[in-house]
Amino acid sequence: MKMPQNFCLGRLFAYLLPIFAFLPLYSQVPFECNGNFFLSLTDNGQSQFYTLEIDQATGGVTFNPLGATSGFRINGVGYRSTDNLIYGVSPVNSQSLYQIDATGTVFDLGLLSGLSTPPYYAGDVTPDGDFLCLLGNGGAVFSTVNLASGNFETTNTSLSTTSGRDVFCTDMSFDPLTGEIYSFDAIQQRLVKINLTNNTIEDEIFPTTNAADGIGALFFDSFGSLWGYGNSPGVNDARNLYQINIQTGSVVVRENGPPSPGKDGCSCPYNIQMQKTVSPPAAVSCSEVSYQFLIANLSGNAQTGIDFLDELPTGMRITEITQNPYVGNVVSGVGTDELRIEDMVITPGIDSIVIKVFLDNNLEGIYKNQAKLSGLPQRLGGETLSDDPQTLIRPDSTSLMVEPLSVIFNNSELPLCPGDTLWLSPISNGSNFSWSTGETTSEIFITAGGNYSVTVTNNCEMSVDEILITQASQALDLGDDQTISLGEELILRPQYVGFNNPVFSWTADLPSADLCADCPRPVVQPLFTTVYKLEMQDSLATCSIADSIVVTVTKDREVFAPNAFSPNGDGLNDFFTLYAKGPVVIKRLEIFNRWGALVFLVEGVDTNHEQLGWDGFFKNKRMNTGVYVWQAELEFLDGVVERKFGDILLIR
């Protein structure tokens, strides 16, 4: 029996209605998880989503917009690897959950209930894709949104800092290798870690930095390197791309981009990427270099059936496959200019293929090439090219500079000063050295003049250079060491030859205020035993030569006092005073008669000045013949003070 047509359509609609109820209202376009960095830049309350790329021509940072402005303010964004979509929330007021696809279209998934105190600027999705994690109120609260559930349940956990100080963190990112959570504190200007084991922000591990004031966008690449976009101290808008060392906490500006007042960021490191490096980066023909292909598989699974290809430039030949942890079928390799491995198994984690390559004769210039992995799942891009980690351009070829074999001295002629040793170190890109002296090291020390040559060779080339060493004939002699008494003067008389308009430079091992540093023959009066050194240099400043002399100072402190004087005005022995070889200060000289009465006093005069001594008078009266007693307090040049006593016979 044939059913009526309207009955069949009705039954079909009844069957399909429950299915339509579970289909999304819109059709999201997923991203490709190919290592891109994504930024949400906010201006005037609306967020625009971009992919962050490095300009292939200039190396500068460019932002490629994903569609039009979203119409929403979105922060706390994270990339979910399980559906290749970006998730985020409205940072203030009502906390809506948003979903962003590859076209930049924003899907409002509704209000979240149960979130703690806003604002929510920092966020990321867990490596397993189950939770969107958020930092509330700058880092006081750690909140999670269950993306795997139908109603997006939320949890809130209070955080404290290990230092007890406040922090202000505007983004966070999960390390794809370890799962550890990193953020940047804009108050202390340092990298911090979030420890959910004890619910703390570890804010004293890393040092502060003067490179960044705030980093509002943090993201990891597939090799575990942390990047950020933020602003320098004193600059309001973010415009710097930073690379952050998670071992040391150092923050380095790598490039500049367009300014933005608001920013957030995320990435998808959960893919397969490859870096290619060469060591050494500059080499010569007929030598060997080593290429390393560092492969990061953070996709979560072993990837099978992967093909590897690296076609070397003409003139290069593989000599050894040093390391290959991925096995596979080596179709071409040793003895060829192509490494082709098919049907490899790329296990999770980071490992590398290493090969040695011989450079043929007559190669010269810059040689570039890229390796390729193919056979990847489409969600991982299908294939990936190698990247040179020394540049910001992604991905780009790895460069090897091949230079002609050379050896060269910086100078064709050098002087050798008397008593000196010269270090000959030519500039060379070779490794096999042969000197005219018979030595085979890359550099040598010499102590004599003459012609010196060095030859550098490799398997097929040779380079030679030479240098003339001229022996200078200068000489300097300060003579034998000297001994003088305290207070005596000495002229230092250097004897020298071979100097043209010499420049003198005298120094002493003890402070010597009277030393003339640039005099040819300085006069010195040392108070203590002193070493004087002279360094001489001629006007051409080619050589300097030095000598020294020790001047020993003896201190007998001998002072002479006459035992009689005759103050009769005949000009002979008319005064009594004290005498010394060098200047000694008479701080106080007193003379007494036989009854102990003070008949003469003088203070602060030098020895050897007769007219400042006693003239035999007291209160304008001539004193009688007799014996008088004196005492003196004396200060020597070196500051030593002594007392002297004696008597004097006055004769009329």
NUSELO-677443 format. One line per field, with one value per residue (C-alpha): residue in one letter; x, y, z. Coordinates in nm, 2 decimals, padded with zeros to 4 digits. Last residue first. Layout:
N
code <- (a;...);
x <- (X;...);
y <- (Y;...);
z <- (Z;...);
***
This chain:
652
code <- (r;i;l;l;i;d;g;f;k;r;e;v;v;g;d;l;f;e;l;e;a;q;w;v;y;v;g;t;n;m;r;k;n;k;f;f;g;d;w;g;l;q;e;h;n;t;d;v;g;e;v;l;f;v;l;a;g;w;r;n;f;i;e;l;r;k;i;v;v;p;g;k;a;y;l;t;f;f;d;n;l;g;d;g;n;p;s;f;a;n;p;a;f;v;e;r;d;k;t;v;t;v;v;i;s;d;a;i;s;c;t;a;l;s;d;q;m;e;l;k;y;v;t;t;f;l;p;q;v;v;p;r;p;c;d;a;c;l;d;a;s;p;l;d;a;t;w;s;f;v;p;n;n;f;g;v;y;q;p;r;l;i;l;e;e;g;l;s;i;t;q;d;d;g;l;d;l;a;q;s;a;q;t;i;l;i;e;d;v;s;m;e;c;n;n;t;v;t;v;s;y;n;g;g;a;t;i;f;i;e;s;t;t;e;g;t;s;w;s;f;n;s;g;n;s;i;p;s;l;w;l;t;d;g;p;c;l;p;l;e;s;n;n;f;i;v;s;l;p;e;v;m;l;s;t;s;d;p;r;i;l;t;q;p;d;d;s;l;t;e;g;g;l;r;q;p;l;g;s;l;k;a;q;n;k;y;i;g;e;l;n;n;d;l;f;v;k;i;v;i;s;d;i;g;p;t;i;v;m;d;e;i;r;l;e;d;t;g;v;g;s;v;v;n;g;v;y;p;n;q;t;i;e;t;i;r;m;g;t;p;l;e;d;l;f;d;i;g;t;q;a;n;g;s;l;n;a;i;l;f;q;y;s;v;e;s;c;s;v;a;a;p;p;s;v;t;k;q;m;q;i;n;y;p;c;s;c;g;d;k;g;p;s;p;p;g;n;e;r;v;v;v;s;g;t;q;i;n;i;q;y;l;n;r;a;d;n;v;g;p;s;n;g;y;g;w;l;s;g;f;s;d;f;f;l;a;g;i;g;d;a;a;n;t;t;p;f;i;e;d;e;i;t;n;n;t;l;n;i;k;v;l;r;q;q;i;a;d;f;s;y;i;e;g;t;l;p;d;f;s;m;d;t;c;f;v;d;r;g;s;t;t;s;l;s;t;n;t;t;e;f;n;g;s;a;l;n;v;t;s;f;v;a;g;g;n;g;l;l;c;l;f;d;g;d;p;t;v;d;g;a;y;y;p;p;t;s;l;g;s;l;l;g;l;d;f;v;t;g;t;a;d;i;q;y;l;s;q;s;n;v;p;s;v;g;y;i;l;n;d;t;s;r;y;g;v;g;n;i;r;f;g;s;t;a;g;l;p;n;f;t;v;g;g;t;a;q;d;i;e;l;t;y;f;q;s;q;g;n;d;t;l;s;l;f;f;n;g;n;c;e;f;p;v;q;s;y;l;p;l;f;a;f;i;p;l;l;y;a;f;l;r;g;l;c;f;n;q;p;m;k;m);
x <- (13.12;13.07;12.73;12.78;12.50;12.31;12.12;11.79;11.61;11.24;11.12;10.82;10.80;10.60;10.81;10.98;11.10;10.92;11.14;11.05;11.35;11.51;11.78;11.98;12.21;12.57;12.73;12.84;12.58;12.28;12.26;11.93;11.67;11.41;11.65;11.95;12.20;12.11;11.89;11.80;11.61;11.92;12.10;11.85;11.98;11.67;11.33;11.10;10.76;10.82;11.08;11.13;11.42;11.50;11.27;11.37;11.50;11.75;12.04;11.90;11.64;11.63;11.32;11.28;10.94;10.82;11.16;11.08;11.35;11.49;11.77;12.12;12.03;12.13;11.99;12.01;12.24;12.34;12.65;12.89;13.10;12.96;13.16;12.84;12.94;12.70;12.97;12.84;12.90;12.79;12.66;12.35;12.36;12.05;12.08;11.75;11.93;11.66;11.79;11.58;11.63;11.57;11.48;11.51;11.28;11.29;11.04;11.01;10.74;10.72;10.55;10.42;10.57;10.67;10.88;10.76;10.92;10.80;10.99;10.94;11.04;11.04;11.04;11.20;11.03;11.03;11.13;11.29;11.28;11.42;11.29;11.52;11.32;11.01;10.67;10.55;10.71;10.72;10.67;10.35;10.49;10.24;10.42;10.49;10.61;10.53;10.72;10.60;10.84;10.76;11.06;11.12;11.27;11.40;11.67;11.90;11.84;12.01;11.77;11.89;11.68;11.80;11.80;11.71;11.80;11.55;11.58;11.93;11.99;12.05;12.04;11.96;12.19;12.12;11.79;11.86;11.66;11.71;11.55;11.66;11.32;11.31;11.10;10.85;10.77;10.45;10.36;10.05;09.98;09.66;09.63;09.34;09.24;09.21;09.27;09.57;09.68;10.04;10.20;10.49;10.73;11.00;11.23;11.23;11.25;11.02;10.74;10.41;10.21;09.85;09.66;09.89;10.13;10.47;10.77;10.89;10.78;10.43;10.20;09.83;09.55;09.21;09.11;08.88;09.17;09.25;09.61;09.70;10.07;10.11;10.42;10.64;10.81;11.16;11.25;10.96;10.87;10.74;10.48;10.47;10.21;09.93;09.59;09.75;09.57;09.47;09.22;09.03;08.75;08.42;08.11;07.82;07.54;07.19;06.88;06.57;06.26;05.95;05.88;06.09;06.22;06.58;06.83;06.56;06.59;06.27;06.20;05.89;05.57;05.32;04.95;04.86;04.82;04.45;04.53;04.72;05.10;05.22;05.50;05.80;06.02;06.38;06.48;06.77;07.02;07.38;07.57;07.89;08.18;08.22;08.54;08.61;08.33;08.16;08.12;07.79;07.74;07.38;07.17;06.80;06.65;06.43;06.14;05.83;05.57;05.70;05.74;05.72;05.89;05.74;06.00;06.35;06.51;06.84;06.97;07.32;07.43;07.71;07.52;07.14;06.88;06.57;06.62;06.32;06.19;06.39;06.25;06.55;06.79;07.14;07.48;07.37;07.72;07.90;07.62;07.75;07.75;07.84;07.49;07.27;07.12;06.77;06.62;06.32;06.13;05.82;05.57;05.38;05.30;05.24;05.28;05.01;04.97;05.03;05.34;05.58;05.89;06.16;06.51;06.69;07.06;07.31;07.68;07.96;08.27;08.55;08.68;08.55;08.54;08.28;08.04;07.74;07.95;07.73;07.41;07.05;06.71;06.40;06.09;05.73;05.46;05.15;05.03;05.20;04.86;04.90;04.74;04.73;04.58;04.61;04.47;04.63;04.78;05.09;05.20;05.50;05.86;06.10;06.31;06.29;06.46;06.32;06.55;06.36;06.66;06.51;06.19;06.38;06.14;06.13;05.95;05.75;05.72;05.44;05.21;05.08;05.15;05.53;05.72;05.86;05.84;05.51;05.38;05.36;05.51;05.70;05.79;06.00;05.89;05.98;05.62;05.58;05.45;05.22;05.19;04.99;04.95;05.32;05.37;05.66;05.91;06.29;06.39;06.36;06.31;06.48;06.30;06.20;06.04;05.69;05.57;05.20;05.04;04.77;04.97;04.97;04.83;05.16;05.15;05.49;05.62;05.82;05.92;05.81;05.74;05.40;05.35;05.37;05.42;05.27;05.38;05.19;05.37;05.23;05.58;05.62;05.33;05.42;05.08;05.03;04.91;04.80;04.74;04.91;04.90;05.08;05.03;05.31;05.31;05.64;05.51;05.20;04.84;04.58;04.20;04.04;03.72;03.53;03.31;03.07;03.04;02.69;02.75;03.08;03.41;03.47;03.48;03.56;03.83;03.91;04.23;04.17;04.40;04.60;04.50;04.15;04.07;04.32;04.14;04.17;03.97;03.94;03.92;04.16;04.42;04.69;04.48;04.33;04.47;04.37;04.46;04.24;03.96;03.84;03.65;03.56;03.46;03.29;02.98;02.76;02.90;02.68;02.62;02.81;02.85;03.01;03.28;03.37;03.74;03.74;03.95;03.69;03.63;03.42;03.30;03.20;03.02;03.12;02.90;03.09;03.45;03.68;03.44;03.56;03.78;03.79;03.98;03.90;04.10;03.85;04.07;04.36;04.18;04.36;04.32;04.18;04.16;04.02;03.73;03.55;03.28;03.19;03.42;03.61;03.61;03.76;04.08;04.33;04.69;04.93;05.28;05.61;05.92;06.16;06.16;06.09;05.93;05.72;05.69;05.34;05.10;04.75;04.49;04.17;04.00;03.85;03.60;03.60;03.74;04.05;04.13;04.39;04.33;04.64;04.71;05.05;05.07;05.23;05.04;04.72;04.49;04.20;03.84;03.56;03.25;02.91;02.64;02.34;02.52;02.35;02.21;01.84;01.87;01.92;01.61;01.40;01.53;01.31;00.99;01.07;01.09;00.76;00.59;00.74;00.62;00.26;00.25;00.33;00.05;00.17;00.14;00.00);
y <- (08.77;08.39;08.22;07.84;07.63;07.33;07.04;06.88;06.74;06.64;06.45;06.48;06.25;06.41;06.28;06.62;06.63;06.81;06.93;07.02;07.19;07.22;07.46;07.50;07.80;07.81;08.14;08.48;08.74;08.83;09.15;09.33;09.41;09.19;08.90;08.93;08.66;08.68;08.36;08.21;08.36;08.54;08.20;08.03;07.67;07.50;07.63;07.84;07.76;07.88;08.09;08.13;08.29;08.37;08.12;08.12;07.79;07.93;07.84;08.03;07.88;07.85;07.73;07.62;07.53;07.38;07.40;07.27;07.06;07.14;06.91;06.86;07.00;07.30;07.44;07.80;08.03;08.36;08.59;08.31;08.55;08.88;09.08;09.18;09.04;08.74;08.48;08.12;07.79;07.42;07.45;07.23;06.98;06.77;06.41;06.25;05.94;05.87;05.70;05.72;05.45;05.56;05.26;05.31;05.20;05.13;05.15;05.12;05.23;05.15;05.28;05.61;05.80;06.08;05.84;05.67;05.66;05.50;05.61;05.44;05.57;05.33;05.51;05.48;05.75;06.12;06.16;06.48;06.46;06.67;06.56;06.52;06.49;06.63;06.48;06.36;06.63;06.46;06.71;06.56;06.21;05.95;05.61;05.37;05.66;05.76;05.94;05.96;06.12;06.16;06.13;06.35;06.06;05.79;05.54;05.60;05.66;05.76;05.88;06.14;06.16;06.46;06.39;06.62;06.55;06.59;06.24;06.11;05.96;05.61;05.55;05.25;05.22;05.39;05.50;05.31;05.32;05.15;05.17;04.95;04.84;04.51;04.51;04.23;04.18;03.98;03.71;03.55;03.22;03.04;02.68;02.48;02.12;01.92;02.22;02.45;02.75;02.88;03.12;03.36;03.54;03.79;03.91;04.05;03.84;03.75;03.57;03.41;03.19;03.16;02.89;02.62;02.43;02.56;02.51;02.87;02.95;02.86;02.58;02.60;02.35;02.49;02.75;03.05;03.28;03.61;03.60;03.58;03.68;03.75;03.97;03.94;04.25;04.29;04.57;04.67;04.46;04.68;04.55;04.52;04.40;04.46;04.29;03.96;03.75;03.38;03.27;02.98;03.11;03.15;02.94;03.11;02.87;02.99;02.81;02.89;03.05;02.97;03.20;03.52;03.60;03.49;03.27;03.00;02.91;02.73;02.40;02.35;02.19;01.96;01.86;02.17;02.01;01.96;01.81;01.53;01.53;01.34;01.59;01.72;01.95;02.08;02.42;02.56;02.84;02.87;03.20;03.24;03.02;02.66;02.60;02.25;02.04;02.10;01.78;01.73;01.57;01.48;01.52;01.44;01.58;01.53;01.71;01.54;01.30;01.04;01.11;00.77;00.79;00.64;00.79;00.94;01.15;01.33;01.47;01.57;01.21;00.99;00.92;00.98;00.86;00.64;00.61;00.41;00.52;00.54;00.84;00.87;00.96;01.07;01.10;01.04;01.06;01.19;01.39;01.58;01.95;02.09;02.15;02.28;02.02;01.87;01.79;01.56;01.39;01.18;01.10;00.77;00.78;01.07;00.98;01.16;01.47;01.72;01.85;01.70;01.92;01.84;01.98;01.92;01.96;02.01;01.96;02.10;01.95;02.11;02.11;02.46;02.69;02.74;02.99;02.88;02.62;02.44;02.45;02.49;02.36;02.40;02.18;02.21;01.95;02.07;02.16;02.50;02.67;03.03;03.30;03.67;03.97;04.34;04.68;05.02;04.90;05.01;04.85;04.62;04.62;04.33;04.10;04.30;04.08;03.97;03.77;03.54;03.31;02.96;03.09;03.31;03.56;03.68;04.01;04.17;04.54;04.78;04.79;05.15;05.35;05.39;05.49;05.15;04.94;04.80;04.45;04.15;03.83;03.52;03.20;02.93;02.57;02.44;02.45;02.82;02.97;03.27;03.58;03.89;04.18;04.23;04.53;04.76;04.57;04.60;04.72;04.37;04.24;03.91;03.57;03.34;03.60;03.61;03.25;03.30;03.06;02.81;02.54;02.28;02.53;02.71;03.01;03.13;03.48;03.68;04.03;04.39;04.42;04.59;04.46;04.09;03.86;03.51;03.15;02.83;02.49;02.22;02.08;02.08;02.30;02.56;02.71;03.08;03.38;03.73;04.06;03.99;04.26;04.15;04.25;04.17;03.88;03.76;03.41;03.55;03.44;03.28;03.23;02.95;02.98;02.72;02.75;02.50;02.55;02.42;02.14;02.03;02.00;02.38;02.37;02.73;02.78;03.06;03.15;03.45;03.73;03.75;04.09;04.08;03.74;03.51;03.28;02.92;02.79;02.42;02.09;02.15;01.89;02.16;02.39;02.69;03.04;03.35;03.69;04.00;03.90;04.20;04.07;03.92;03.55;03.36;03.17;03.21;03.25;03.44;03.31;03.13;03.45;03.35;03.58;03.56;03.63;03.41;03.13;03.10;03.28;03.15;03.38;03.33;03.63;03.76;04.05;04.35;04.33;04.11;03.97;03.62;03.42;03.10;03.04;02.75;02.45;02.19;01.98;02.23;02.51;02.84;03.08;03.42;03.60;03.91;04.01;04.34;04.28;04.43;04.18;04.42;04.28;03.96;03.80;04.09;04.03;04.19;04.25;04.23;04.33;04.10;04.34;04.11;03.81;04.02;03.83;03.72;03.78;03.65;03.91;03.95;04.29;04.37;04.65;04.89;05.19;04.99;04.62;04.40;04.03;03.86;03.51;03.35;03.08;02.74;02.55;02.45;02.52;02.73;02.60;02.76;02.77;02.69;02.88;02.77;02.46;02.12;01.94;02.05;01.97;01.60;01.60;01.74;01.49;01.20;01.40;01.58;01.24;01.12;01.44;01.41;01.05;01.14;01.43;01.19;00.95;00.59;00.33;00.00);
z <- (07.83;07.80;07.82;07.87;07.73;07.88;07.73;07.65;07.34;07.30;06.99;06.75;06.43;06.15;05.86;05.83;06.19;06.48;06.77;07.13;07.30;07.65;07.76;08.08;08.14;08.26;08.35;08.24;08.33;08.13;07.94;08.02;07.76;07.95;07.92;07.69;07.58;07.20;07.21;06.86;06.57;06.44;06.42;06.17;06.14;06.28;06.18;06.39;06.55;06.91;07.09;07.47;07.67;08.03;08.21;08.58;08.71;08.97;08.74;08.45;08.21;07.83;07.64;07.27;07.13;06.80;06.66;06.31;06.14;05.80;05.70;05.83;06.17;06.39;06.72;06.84;07.05;06.92;06.91;06.82;06.60;06.48;06.73;06.91;07.25;07.26;07.33;07.29;07.45;07.43;07.07;06.99;06.70;06.61;06.47;06.37;06.26;06.00;05.68;05.36;05.10;04.74;04.52;04.15;03.87;03.49;03.21;02.84;02.60;02.23;01.92;02.06;01.77;02.02;02.22;02.54;02.88;03.20;03.51;03.85;04.19;04.48;04.82;05.16;05.37;05.38;05.02;04.89;04.52;04.23;03.89;03.59;03.26;03.43;03.35;03.69;03.90;04.24;04.53;04.65;04.68;04.80;04.81;04.52;04.31;03.96;03.68;03.32;03.07;02.70;02.47;02.17;01.97;02.20;02.11;02.41;02.79;03.11;03.38;03.64;03.96;04.16;04.53;04.83;05.19;05.46;05.60;05.51;05.17;05.02;04.64;04.41;04.12;03.78;03.63;03.31;02.98;02.65;02.30;02.01;01.86;01.69;01.37;01.31;00.94;00.86;00.63;00.46;00.29;00.16;00.04;-00.11;-00.18;00.14;00.36;00.40;00.60;00.57;00.81;00.77;01.00;00.90;01.18;01.53;01.85;02.14;01.96;02.07;01.83;01.69;01.50;01.62;01.39;01.50;01.27;01.31;00.95;01.07;00.95;01.03;00.95;01.06;00.80;00.83;00.91;01.08;01.20;01.57;01.64;02.01;02.07;02.37;02.52;02.67;02.43;02.21;01.90;01.62;01.37;00.99;00.74;00.98;01.03;00.93;00.67;00.62;00.36;00.22;00.00;00.17;00.18;00.38;00.47;00.49;00.62;00.42;00.57;00.76;00.93;00.91;01.26;01.17;01.36;01.40;01.03;00.95;00.78;00.57;00.68;00.51;00.53;00.74;01.08;01.04;00.70;00.87;00.78;00.47;00.40;00.60;00.40;00.41;00.30;00.10;00.09;-00.03;00.02;-00.18;-00.29;-00.38;-00.58;-00.43;-00.29;00.05;00.25;00.45;00.78;00.88;01.20;01.24;01.55;01.85;02.02;02.17;02.03;01.79;01.42;01.24;00.91;00.59;00.35;00.40;00.13;00.19;-00.13;-00.25;-00.28;-00.12;00.19;00.16;-00.08;-00.03;00.35;00.46;00.80;01.12;01.32;01.56;01.28;01.38;01.22;00.87;00.71;00.41;00.23;-00.07;-00.15;-00.49;-00.61;-00.33;-00.09;-00.14;00.19;00.19;00.48;00.44;00.72;00.71;01.08;01.32;01.69;01.89;02.10;01.82;01.99;01.75;01.73;01.47;01.49;01.15;01.22;00.94;01.00;00.80;00.63;00.45;00.09;00.03;00.33;00.61;00.76;00.96;01.14;01.20;01.01;01.14;01.03;01.24;01.19;01.31;01.39;01.57;01.91;01.92;01.85;01.95;02.18;02.22;02.39;02.33;02.41;02.33;02.00;01.81;01.48;01.50;01.62;01.63;01.86;02.18;02.45;02.79;03.02;03.27;03.30;03.21;03.05;02.81;02.67;02.31;02.27;01.98;02.06;01.97;02.27;02.33;02.65;02.62;02.94;02.99;02.66;02.55;02.47;02.25;02.38;02.29;02.48;02.32;02.38;02.03;01.90;01.97;02.30;02.34;02.56;02.48;02.73;02.80;03.03;03.11;02.90;02.84;03.19;03.33;03.68;03.78;03.78;04.06;04.29;04.16;04.20;04.17;04.42;04.44;04.61;04.33;04.09;04.05;03.83;03.71;03.69;03.43;03.55;03.55;03.92;03.85;03.50;03.61;03.31;03.30;03.27;03.33;03.33;03.10;03.04;02.66;02.55;02.81;02.89;02.85;03.05;02.98;03.16;03.49;03.76;04.08;04.45;04.69;04.94;04.79;04.72;04.56;04.65;04.44;04.50;04.30;04.09;03.90;03.59;03.42;03.04;02.99;02.74;02.89;02.70;02.73;03.11;03.20;03.46;03.70;03.88;04.11;04.25;03.92;03.77;03.89;03.74;03.56;03.32;03.21;02.92;02.98;02.79;02.51;02.63;02.63;02.85;02.69;02.77;02.96;03.09;03.08;03.31;03.50;03.70;04.04;04.02;03.75;03.86;03.55;03.20;02.96;02.61;02.33;02.13;01.80;01.66;01.29;01.23;00.92;01.10;01.38;01.71;02.00;02.27;02.64;02.79;03.13;03.21;03.35;03.24;03.03;02.78;02.73;02.50;02.28;01.96;01.73;01.61;01.74;01.97;01.96;02.15;02.11;02.41;02.46;02.79;02.62;02.39;02.35;02.09;01.75;01.59;01.36;01.01;00.88;01.02;01.00;00.89;01.15;01.03;01.22;01.03;00.85;00.55;00.26;00.41;00.65;00.98;01.07;01.35;01.26;01.35;01.55;01.60;01.93;02.00;02.30;02.12;02.03;02.11;01.95;01.97;01.85;01.70;01.65;01.38;01.45;01.18;01.36;01.07;01.18;01.19;00.99;01.20;01.05;01.24;01.45;01.56;01.50;01.81;01.75;01.38;01.48;01.70;01.41;01.15;01.24;01.27;00.95;00.77;00.92;00.80;00.46;00.43;00.54;00.29;00.01;00.10;00.17;-00.11;00.00);
***
